Amino acid sequence: MKSLVWIVALLAAVHYGSCMDSREAFLEQLRSVRAQMSTEAMYKRRLMTLVESICPGYAEPVENATLKAISCFELLDEESETACSLVKNSFKTCISPIVNVFEECLPATGKQLPNFAVDAVLAVSEHICRIDGEHIIELSNKCFRNVNYRTQKCIKRNQAKVQQYLRDKKFPSVQETCELMDSNKACLDSHLASACGNSITREAFLDVFKVLKNVCNTYSQSSQNNIELLY
């Protein structure tokens, strides 16, 4: 469990550093991370390096927050609860120390991203726990990883966007993250149509996209309500 939490913290840091990247590029990044690191100490070193690049001076607070999260996860009763109930009832509470540190260190534009990422994880987890086994299995269908020429164009466009943020030393807001996701809907549709022939497979992936879109809509509505309160 301890190693798993270090990996979760690391992947969170990777997400914050490249949250505008495409899914395939992000998966490739994760595969590279897994290939390079085989011990907890290596996870920690890589995490600290990533944190320093995103939030200079916050390596130690993130490490302490991760240890608190580990302690919380280790106290969970995995024998009396299902994986779904554990995520639903305890994930947000246990991961909150890490979220709080990132909320503190990120620039104003990105302060909502940690909570947005947690809400996205919870929404997708709830969706997977609710759907039937056939759709769950199709989410692991290898056809999704069959990248064609059109998909490569979408990936390169997203990578260019990431590079632009890096050059400008900006951090994307939740709104900008969601807008990029929306702009990739046509790419997702095209990719699924060409790579995955079965309608259930396509439906499974598109349903996950809808879940994430709903999280975006919730944040958008919340921001609009806050603006209205100012007037």
C-alpha positions in Angstrom: 0.0 0.0 0.0 2.8 2.4 0.9 4.5 2.0 -2.5 1.1 2.4 -4.2 0.5 5.8 -2.5 4.0 7.0 -3.6 3.1 6.0 -7.1 -0.3 7.8 -6.9 1.4 11.0 -5.6 4.0 10.7 -8.4 1.3 10.3 -11.1 -0.5 13.3 -9.6 2.6 15.4 -10.0 3.1 14.1 -13.5 -0.5 15.0 -14.3 -0.1 18.6 -13.0 3.1 19.0 -15.0 1.5 17.8 -18.3 -2.3 18.0 -17.7 -2.8 19.4 -21.2 -1.1 16.5 -22.9 -3.0 13.8 -24.9 -4.0 10.6 -23.4 -1.6 8.5 -25.4 1.3 10.7 -24.7 0.4 10.7 -21.0 0.2 6.9 -21.0 3.6 6.7 -22.7 4.9 9.0 -20.0 3.6 6.6 -17.3 5.0 3.6 -19.0 8.4 5.3 -19.0 8.0 6.1 -15.3 7.2 2.5 -14.5 10.1 1.2 -16.5 12.6 3.5 -14.8 11.5 3.0 -11.2 11.3 -0.2 -9.3 11.7 0.8 -5.6 10.0 3.1 -3.2 13.1 5.2 -2.8 13.2 5.8 -6.6 9.5 6.8 -6.6 10.3 9.4 -3.9 13.3 10.8 -5.7 11.4 11.2 -8.9 8.4 12.7 -7.1 10.6 15.3 -5.4 12.2 16.3 -8.7 8.8 16.7 -10.3 7.4 18.7 -7.4 10.4 21.0 -7.4 9.8 21.8 -11.1 6.2 22.5 -10.5 6.3 24.0 -6.9 9.9 25.1 -6.1 10.6 24.7 -2.4 7.7 22.4 -1.7 9.4 19.0 -2.0 9.4 18.5 1.8 5.8 19.6 2.4 4.6 17.2 -0.4 6.7 14.4 1.1 5.1 14.9 4.5 1.7 15.2 3.0 2.2 11.9 1.1 3.3 10.2 4.4 0.0 11.4 6.0 -1.9 10.0 3.0 -0.1 6.6 3.4 -1.0 6.5 7.1 -4.7 7.2 6.2 -4.8 4.5 3.5 -3.1 1.9 5.8 -5.9 2.4 8.3 -8.6 1.5 5.9 -10.3 -1.9 6.4 -9.8 -3.6 3.1 -11.5 -6.8 4.3 -14.9 -5.4 5.2 -15.3 -2.9 2.2 -15.2 -3.3 -1.5 -12.8 -1.4 -3.7 -15.6 0.8 -4.9 -16.8 1.7 -1.3 -13.2 2.4 -0.2 -12.7 4.9 -3.1 -16.1 6.5 -2.6 -15.9 6.8 1.2 -12.2 7.4 1.9 -10.2 8.4 -1.2 -10.9 12.1 -1.0 -10.2 12.3 2.8 -6.9 10.3 2.6 -5.6 12.2 -0.4 -6.5 15.6 1.0 -3.1 16.4 2.6 -1.5 16.2 -0.9 -4.3 18.2 -2.5 -3.9 20.9 0.2 -0.2 21.3 -0.4 -0.7 21.6 -4.2 -3.5 24.1 -3.7 -1.1 26.2 -1.7 1.9 26.1 -4.0 0.3 26.3 -7.4 -0.3 29.7 -9.1 -3.7 31.2 -9.0 -4.8 29.8 -12.4 -4.1 26.3 -11.3 -5.3 26.3 -7.7 -8.6 24.4 -8.6 -6.8 21.7 -10.5 -5.9 19.4 -7.5 -9.6 19.2 -6.4 -10.7 18.9 -10.0 -8.3 16.0 -10.5 -9.7 14.3 -7.3 -13.3 14.9 -8.4 -12.5 13.5 -11.8 -11.0 10.3 -10.3 -14.1 9.9 -8.0 -16.5 10.5 -10.9 -14.8 8.0 -13.2 -14.5 5.4 -10.3 -18.2 5.8 -9.5 -19.0 5.3 -13.2 -16.9 2.2 -13.5 -18.4 0.8 -10.3 -21.9 1.3 -11.7 -21.5 0.0 -15.3 -21.7 -3.7 -16.4 -18.7 -6.0 -16.7 -18.7 -5.9 -20.5 -18.2 -2.2 -20.6 -15.5 -2.4 -17.9 -13.6 -5.0 -19.8 -13.8 -2.9 -23.0 -12.0 0.0 -21.3 -8.9 -2.2 -21.4 -9.3 -3.1 -25.1 -6.0 -2.7 -26.9 -7.6 -1.2 -30.0 -7.7 2.2 -28.2 -3.9 2.2 -28.3 -3.8 1.8 -32.1 -2.6 5.3 -33.1 -3.1 6.3 -36.7 -2.1 9.4 -38.7 -5.0 11.5 -37.7 -4.5 10.6 -34.0 -0.9 11.6 -34.3 -1.9 15.0 -35.6 -4.1 15.5 -32.5 -1.3 14.4 -30.2 1.1 16.8 -31.8 -1.4 19.7 -31.5 -1.8 19.0 -27.8 2.0 18.8 -27.3 2.3 22.1 -29.0 -0.2 23.5 -26.5 1.8 22.2 -23.6 5.0 23.7 -25.0 3.2 27.0 -25.3 2.3 26.9 -21.6 5.9 26.0 -20.7 7.3 28.9 -22.8 4.9 31.4 -21.3 5.5 29.9 -17.8 1.7 29.7 -17.3 -0.4 27.1 -15.6 -3.7 26.1 -17.2 -6.9 26.7 -15.3 -9.7 24.1 -14.9 -11.6 26.0 -17.6 -8.7 25.9 -20.0 -8.1 22.2 -19.3 -11.8 21.4 -20.0 -11.8 23.6 -23.2 -8.9 21.5 -24.5 -10.7 18.3 -23.6 -13.7 19.6 -25.6 -11.5 20.5 -28.5 -10.3 16.9 -28.6 -13.8 15.3 -28.8 -13.7 15.2 -32.6 -10.2 13.5 -32.3 -11.6 11.0 -29.9 -14.6 10.2 -32.1 -12.4 9.8 -35.2 -9.9 7.6 -33.4 -12.5 5.3 -31.9 -14.3 5.0 -35.3 -11.0 4.0 -37.1 -9.4 2.0 -34.3 -12.2 0.2 -32.5 -14.8 -1.6 -34.6 -17.1 -2.7 -31.8 -19.8 -0.3 -30.8 -19.7 -1.4 -27.2 -16.0 -0.5 -27.0 -16.6 2.9 -28.5 -19.5 3.5 -26.1 -17.4 2.5 -23.1 -14.7 5.2 -23.9 -17.2 7.8 -24.9 -19.1 7.3 -21.6 -15.9 8.0 -19.6 -15.5 11.2 -21.7 -19.1 12.2 -20.8 -18.4 11.6 -17.1 -15.3 14.0 -17.3 -17.4 16.5 -19.2 -20.0 16.5 -16.4 -17.2 17.2 -13.9 -16.1 20.2 -16.1 -19.7 21.4 -16.3 -20.0 21.3 -12.5 -16.9 23.4 -12.1 -18.1 25.8 -14.8 -21.4 26.3 -13.1 -19.8 26.8 -9.7 -17.5 29.5 -11.2 -20.5 31.2 -12.8 -22.4 31.2 -9.5 -19.4 32.8 -7.8 -19.1 35.5 -10.4 -22.8 36.3 -10.0 -22.4 36.6 -6.3 -19.9 39.4 -6.9 -22.5 41.6 -8.6 
